[in-house]
Amino acid sequence: MPELPEVESARALIEARALGRTIAAVDDADTYVCRPHLPGDLASALVGHTLSAAGRTGKSMWLETDGGEGPTLGLHLGMAGRIVVVGREGATESTAYGGDPMSAKEAAEAAAGGHPDPRLSGNPAWTRFAIEFEDGGALLLFDKRRLGRAVLNPDLAHLGPDALLIRKADFRARVGVGEAPLKARIMDQSVLAGVGNLLADEALWQAQLPPLQPAGTLTAEQLDHLWTVLRRATKAAMRKGGVHTGKVIDFRKKDAHCPRCGGVMVKAAVGGRTTWWCSVEQRWPR
């Protein structure tokens, strides 16, 4: 699913292309994506207001209106959502999620002369939430799997500090406690917001730390190293286009070997998520 790097790309796109634009209409008819609101609730609250800021903590975004004086719109990309912004002159820009590649059918449609990415235009029903601006443009939550969210005045109090912004000492204090496996600990959004399955595997592989090691057994030096590596891996994913670009991601499969030492890559469920690691450099117990 989209993780911190992809969500930051979406936030940055909104900040660059949608702020300062006044809302003329809202399509909030999808009662699942817009739950618990009824159809028309978001429209009644947002029409006439101007987008003024785009913020993010972890994988959750929020859009302020009227300099913080108006209602706030919360957006979540779910498993494979993306943001599309239609400009004042009709030009369209969108975020993408490399972990949700086109199907064979979609690729065939593209090759036959359709839209270069049919996921953005092939099925209008995949636009789950839409804002139309007074200037004629729009902001769309495009979500093939219908797992994204749009909600008024979101409550983000349950989220821990953002994984990209947390200070080293705070990271050490929050992550290095308890008996939970290290991977489960860094993916706990109440502990650290923004780390998903692929980013966790990438960071732990880069740091040569076992995903199964109890978080509370790490030394201060190991925690500081993980803090540094996680930030580096997150920034690299942002720069390269997403968490799927990590150095170990293509080796998370059967019969693969660690691209660093050649050890066999092994798989298990950790914290309920499919996890891959190097059987040599990341073994536990050591």
Phi, psi and omega in degrees: 000160175304131179247190186311313182299318180292321180292323176296323176297320178294317179299316182295323177296316178298316180299320184281330191239346186242344183287151181082005182253138185267137185279124179259330182202156179223131173260103180239035186286340180283102186288343177280313180293325184261012180300144008269014184284151174273157176306131180099341181296312181291322178299313181300324182281329192258330184300133180096347180266160183245130177295131186233341180201150177234119181242168181206139165229120183059235182261009181251135178246157170216146180243121178273155176235151174054042178065028180092355181273340181261186180294156178251136179254123175265137179230137175227137186277353178064223184273328185207026181286162176213160179256133175240131177239123176262123185283176181297330181263008178095351179293139184247133174233147181213157170273166179221159178234107183296342178281359178233069185293163178298143174287170179300322180294316179295319179296322179295320178297320179295317181294333181279002176107010178279198178301140181302337172224094184302342180295342181267348182211351187290335182216103182303336180294343181281352170278106189269336181207138184216141172244128173257134181263157180298335181278001178100349178274190184202162171234125185238141166261105184259119191213097181303324185267353176061043179242004176283176181220147169226123187213146178280141173045062186297145176264110181251018184295338182281351183274142173281185178299150179296136185296335180273339187251346184298140178284156185301315182295322179291321177301313180300316183289326184274323185273320189276046179221156173086175183260357181296147175304146185305317181298317179298324182293314183284345176266355177287111187293341175281342177268313186210119187268127171120342183275121176253190189298311183290318180296323178296313179299318181296312183294318180292324176294314179299323181277353182058044179246139181288129178296337182272350181295131176303131186302325183287353180265356180288144176281166177300323180294319178295319180295319178295321178295318179296320177303314180295314183293319180297317177297318180295316180294322179294314180295323178295319179295320177297319183288325186266351175114006176145168184293340180292350181270003181300158186292333183256353189300318180291350181256011176273068183201164182300139177068013178274160179236150180304127181289355181259314185241349180088359178295155180293135173279133181240159186229144173199168175270126177233122183061030180080006182240142177298127188230137177239143177204166180280127183290345181262301186281339184239024183290150175215131359288154182289000000 
